[in-house]
Amino acid sequence: MKSNSIDLIISDPPYGINGDKLDRHYNRDESHVLDGYVEVSTKAYPEFSLRWIQEAERVLRPGGSIYIVSGYSQLRHILNALAHTKLEERNHIIWKYNFGVYTSKKYISSHYHILYCIKPKGKATFHTNAFYADCEKSENGGSLNYQDREDVWIINREYKPGQVKNKNELPKTILTKMILYSSNPGDMVCDFFLGSFSTAKVAIGLGRNACGFEINKKAFDYQIKEMDKIIPGELLQDLRQVPANRLFNKGRPLSNEEIEQIVSAFNLLQLEGLSRKQACNQISEKFGRGYWSILNIIGKNLHENKTVTLLKNSGENPQSQEK
Ligand SMILES: C[S@@+](CC[C@H](N)C(=O)[O-])C[C@H]1O[C@@H](n2cnc3c(N)ncnc32)[C@H](O)[C@@H]1O
């Protein structure tokens, strides 16, 4: 693969825990699971991780993102391999899932780790409002945007009775989340360990391009044909329309002229009899800037001389305003 050619990598490597024999531990019906899942031995895992993660670093474009899904057992080898690259960790996400393996003499393990990293020296894609506008609230008044961007993801595994699948298939919800936050339509998304091609299917469905690898020939031959059934962009119509962001000027440096407009608007609203809080709320709405940001601007820039000048410019009588 060409260096610097991939915008987003999502990879869920073999777990190095005898994953090819997992059904014996989980006591589950594996009759619909494609056999031939290729596991990596515990002994080979450190070298294996280092080799593929260094390749991932090479093929990612500067600013490109990578999400690596890992169980706890081999996490240290993934972290160690990452430490040998220049990839920068942005988040260590905990994915809490359902159907943890039942244990009676200790706590039940029900989470995976997802390491989200960026290749430096380029602009990273992160769509803060991919799912929720800043102003959207949950039933108890919390910010939905904040909640969706917390680093603990509670997402159930999919239960697919009777369907042909791979062991440990990633849920569509998790893939949609990573792809919408960290890529743009038309971007190239790569999965080094395709399994059931779930990443590729969701990426194409969301109007991205996809590539990747699967060493299990049986899974590859079956899934490559399944790919023909995926219509590019077909999943886009199921996405919820995110309302326009109320705080459209959030984080943007303001010009002196805009600061003067804010201070001037504040003065006028106070003269109309609005409290400080009411005035700031109104200005926040109009200028697309958070309440605290407006209060901060007022605090730093409001002083008598400026007020008088601004009111003079606006044609008001400064004498009456000064009191
Ligand atoms: C945990 S599974 C991936 C599951 C996938 N994310 C899904 O949703 O179906 C890991 C996959 O890596 C494959 N694999 C193991 N070694 C590989 C290698 N060197 N190159 C490519 N694929 C490999 C296994 O056969 C297995 O299908």
The ligand as an SDF file (V2000), in Angstrom:
LIG
                    3D

 27 29  0  0  0  0  0  0  0  0999 V2000
  -11.0940   -9.9740   15.6820 C   0  0  0  0  0  0  0  0  0  0  0  0
  -11.2810  -10.5070   14.0500 S   0  0  0  0  0  0  0  0  0  0  0  0
  -11.8750   -9.1150   13.1710 C   0  0  0  0  0  0  0  0  0  0  0  0
  -13.3500   -9.0240   13.2070 C   0  0  0  0  0  0  0  0  0  0  0  0
  -13.8840   -7.8870   12.3860 C   0  0  0  0  0  0  0  0  0  0  0  0
  -13.5890   -6.6100   12.9880 N   0  0  0  0  0  0  0  0  0  0  0  0
  -15.3990   -8.0250   12.1890 C   0  0  0  0  0  0  0  0  0  0  0  0
  -16.1490   -7.1150   12.5970 O   0  0  0  0  0  0  0  0  0  0  0  0
  -15.8220   -9.0340   11.6520 O   0  0  0  0  0  0  0  0  0  0  0  0
   -9.6160  -10.6230   13.4810 C   0  0  0  0  0  0  0  0  0  0  0  0
   -9.4860  -11.1470   12.0490 C   0  0  0  0  0  0  0  0  0  0  0  0
   -8.1180  -11.0330   11.6490 O   0  0  0  0  0  0  0  0  0  0  0  0
   -7.8260  -12.1150   10.7720 C   0  0  0  0  0  0  0  0  0  0  0  0
   -6.3550  -12.2210   10.6840 N   0  0  0  0  0  0  0  0  0  0  0  0
   -5.4990  -12.8320   11.5330 C   0  0  0  0  0  0  0  0  0  0  0  0
   -4.2230  -12.6380   11.1300 N   0  0  0  0  0  0  0  0  0  0  0  0
   -4.2770  -11.8650   10.0010 C   0  0  0  0  0  0  0  0  0  0  0  0
   -3.2950  -11.3060    9.1440 C   0  0  0  0  0  0  0  0  0  0  0  0
   -1.9840  -11.4870    9.3500 N   0  0  0  0  0  0  0  0  0  0  0  0
   -3.7180  -10.5510    8.1140 N   0  0  0  0  0  0  0  0  0  0  0  0
   -5.0460  -10.3460    7.8890 C   0  0  0  0  0  0  0  0  0  0  0  0
   -6.0170  -10.8580    8.6620 N   0  0  0  0  0  0  0  0  0  0  0  0
   -5.6410  -11.6020    9.7240 C   0  0  0  0  0  0  0  0  0  0  0  0
   -8.5480  -13.2810   11.4300 C   0  0  0  0  0  0  0  0  0  0  0  0
   -8.7470  -14.3510   10.5330 O   0  0  0  0  0  0  0  0  0  0  0  0
   -9.8460  -12.5980   11.8800 C   0  0  0  0  0  0  0  0  0  0  0  0
  -10.8530  -12.7070   10.9090 O   0  0  0  0  0  0  0  0  0  0  0  0
  1  2  1  0
  2  3  1  0
  2 10  1  0
  3  4  1  0
  4  5  1  0
  5  6  1  0
  5  7  1  0
  7  8  2  0
  7  9  1  0
 10 11  1  0
 11 12  1  0
 11 26  1  0
 12 13  1  0
 13 14  1  0
 13 24  1  0
 14 15  1  0
 14 23  1  0
 15 16  2  0
 16 17  1  0
 17 18  1  0
 17 23  2  0
 18 19  1  0
 18 20  2  0
 20 21  1  0
 21 22  2  0
 22 23  1  0
 24 25  1  0
 24 26  1  0
 26 27  1  0
M  CHG  2   2   1   9  -1
M  END
$$$$
